[in-house]
Amino acid sequence: MRQLEEKISSQNKLILMILILGNFVSLISETVMNVALPSIISEFSVSTSTAQ
């Protein structure tokens, strides 16, 4: 029983780490796009909706 609890615990830790990493990557991606979007709009001479 103890081994099963440890296995579940390690699986939960792995799942939690994957979810945290996914959220971090999503946050970084959104930040990069917010910074880069004005440059993309001016470089390609497109509207905001097209660049998004």
C-alpha positions as a Markdown table, in Angstrom:
| # | Residue | x | y | z |
|---|---|---|---|---|
| 1 | Met | 0.0 | 0.0 | 0.0 |
| 2 | Arg | 2.8 | 2.4 | 0.9 |
| 3 | Gln | 4.5 | 1.9 | -2.5 |
| 4 | Leu | 1.3 | 2.7 | -4.3 |
| 5 | Glu | 0.9 | 5.9 | -2.3 |
| 6 | Glu | 4.5 | 6.9 | -3.2 |
| 7 | Lys | 4.0 | 6.1 | -6.9 |
| 8 | Ile | 0.8 | 8.2 | -7.0 |
| 9 | Ser | 2.6 | 10.9 | -5.1 |
| 10 | Ser | 5.4 | 11.0 | -7.7 |
| 11 | Gln | 3.0 | 10.9 | -10.5 |
| 12 | Asn | 1.1 | 13.9 | -9.0 |
| 13 | Lys | 4.4 | 15.8 | -8.7 |
| 14 | Leu | 5.2 | 15.1 | -12.3 |
| 15 | Ile | 1.8 | 16.3 | -13.5 |
| 16 | Leu | 2.0 | 19.4 | -11.3 |
| 17 | Met | 5.4 | 20.3 | -12.7 |
| 18 | Ile | 4.2 | 19.8 | -16.3 |
| 19 | Leu | 1.2 | 22.1 | -15.6 |
| 20 | Ile | 3.4 | 24.7 | -14.0 |
| 21 | Leu | 5.9 | 24.6 | -16.9 |
| 22 | Gly | 3.0 | 24.9 | -19.4 |
| 23 | Asn | 1.7 | 28.0 | -17.7 |
| 24 | Phe | 5.1 | 29.5 | -17.6 |
| 25 | Val | 5.6 | 28.9 | -21.3 |
| 26 | Ser | 2.2 | 30.4 | -22.1 |
| 27 | Leu | 3.0 | 33.5 | -20.0 |
| 28 | Ile | 6.4 | 34.0 | -21.7 |
| 29 | Ser | 4.8 | 33.5 | -25.2 |
| 30 | Glu | 2.1 | 36.1 | -24.4 |
| 31 | Thr | 4.7 | 38.6 | -23.2 |
| 32 | Val | 6.9 | 38.1 | -26.3 |
| 33 | Met | 3.9 | 38.7 | -28.6 |
| 34 | Asn | 2.8 | 41.8 | -26.7 |
| 35 | Val | 6.3 | 43.3 | -27.1 |
| 36 | Ala | 6.8 | 42.1 | -30.7 |
| 37 | Leu | 3.4 | 43.0 | -32.1 |
| 38 | Pro | 4.0 | 46.7 | -32.7 |
| 39 | Ser | 7.2 | 45.9 | -34.6 |
| 40 | Ile | 5.4 | 43.2 | -36.7 |
| 41 | Ile | 2.6 | 45.7 | -37.6 |
| 42 | Ser | 5.0 | 48.4 | -38.7 |
| 43 | Glu | 7.4 | 46.1 | -40.5 |
| 44 | Phe | 4.7 | 44.4 | -42.6 |
| 45 | Ser | 2.4 | 47.4 | -42.8 |
| 46 | Val | -0.6 | 45.4 | -41.7 |
| 47 | Ser | -3.5 | 46.2 | -39.4 |
| 48 | Thr | -3.6 | 45.1 | -35.8 |
| 49 | Ser | -6.3 | 42.4 | -36.4 |
| 50 | Thr | -4.2 | 40.9 | -39.3 |
| 51 | Ala | -1.1 | 40.8 | -37.2 |
| 52 | Gln | -2.9 | 39.1 | -34.3 |
